Amino acid sequence: MLLTTNGQNIFPEEIEVILNTLPYVSESIVVQRDNHLVAIIVPDLDAIEHIDSHSLNTLMAENLKRLNEVIPAYEAVANYQLRFEPLEKTPKGSIKRYLYK
């Protein structure tokens, strides 16, 4: 759980579930940096095989816009970061959140 400066509780897993259903997203994690939410996105490498980096950034920006339209305003994700390696996980398969702050 993340706590915003205005006292709102945010459950990043709920945002990630939506984000992971969007096109070209393989997996993601939402973290708080400087009082803003940032999505670290691992793109679906098979789906983006023939997409250049500019187009990929445009697609991810559109995904972020779509995401922010369906979640409450206080949960809005301000930015994203692309990562081209799978997120590190525990033996149980949970993402090691502490590595991405």
Steps between C-alpha positions, in 0.01 A plus 500: 500500500617851417392809690461827311581841646126570532445182701354277229587131511603356164531131429742477206406140423150616400649748252744238367219255426341755267831607348600141427189451286589787266659438159874440481540462879650177631528596867524811712553641844378833636728684742498837671782741415506860621131481596399385149405157378724351233432180306798283416385310193649193338369500143384184329815439295324277246232763435747788462748311283443725196422824685759778518577674830307818414186302416543289813516813715187633328317172566602496866395864544160406356481206742578733789225736385251209478602378843452841659153528346375191687659547843425766763684831452699458822644175357607659170835377373714800406766331292639169385839340456567217257701200609594231250583226751245313713437644846685314774279270702509300820489118488120529546475720190436834670681803362783621724351848540784632715736479200303754295450800728 
